[in-house]
């Protein structure tokens, strides 16, 4: 492993990339202990701020970095080391150093990035969990950004399947953001990895979150977007994936939903339209043993019959959220009956309430037995 002090010094140099570090290593004749010698720094083209930082580092900050990483078990990995993920090393502008809390094996495993809205619909959240769970069972690690919404649902789906998941943070690893995902972060650390390019004590800053998106896509064989508005940050991750030569996937949604517009734009621009987890695997050329995914995908098991009135109500719901008045008009059932039936369907995970007093289907609602 590279000298930890050197890793922290490189990580704190503004604008430094893996390409710069490789050039320094070449100029130093492969001796990483010489990377910050004045004679080596003078012969490599570097961003001015990075050059100043490397020539005159903040020694107090470096000591604090070393102490915190040693106490917390965080590993720092230099981009020239074998433990640095090969997928990420191949992209332009890769970080010079990664801070990792958890499993290096998970970090280097074949990965699929899953991203989407921070305010998803209940159906979108359920789809993210189902896809992540199915793909994790096939051996893919699921990579996302630990944000609320689709990111969190994707991490949770992988964990529920007993699989691996990687969370890329836009802060230092000593600062879990958002705070409501701290318990989830602990679970990810225990069965996957928390990763950041930012040194300890880096607090949440708006500009750092789009920047970390290139790492989410760079670690992965492809990026799947579940729900996204037309200006969603998830589209930045998808754009990074395309620029990195990785596959981009999008799940379509209702045409009137703002959360479908980002995915539909990606599809128009050439992303793969995905309706089932098994459709992802051939596109990323991932070989897997679990044939159950092809033979019995999560969204297509045999469907038992519903009671007639529940069938009528689900047909009236369609596939976009509607109001109670609309359901009365479509189904011919009374408002009182519909309210009672919706409560039962909600308790069984078939439907969910939406803003504005609306209700909508969740995935697999036609596969439930209601008696």
ZIVEN-V707164 format. One record per helix or strand. SS is the DSSP state (H for helix, E for strand). FROM is the first residue (numbers start at 0). LEN is the number of residues. If there is no record, write none. Layout:
# ZIVEN-V707164
((SS/FROM/LEN) (SS/FROM/LEN))
This chain:
# ZIVEN-V707164
((H/3/8) (E/16/1) (H/17/10) (H/31/3) (H/37/5) (H/47/8) (H/58/14) (E/74/4) (H/85/4) (E/94/1) (E/96/6) (H/103/5) (E/110/5) (H/121/16) (E/140/4) (H/149/11) (E/164/4) (H/178/13) (E/192/4) (H/205/14) (E/221/4) (H/233/10) (E/246/4) (H/257/11) (E/271/2) (H/277/6) (H/291/4) (H/307/10) (E/321/2) (H/323/8) (H/334/13) (E/350/4) (E/357/4) (H/364/3))
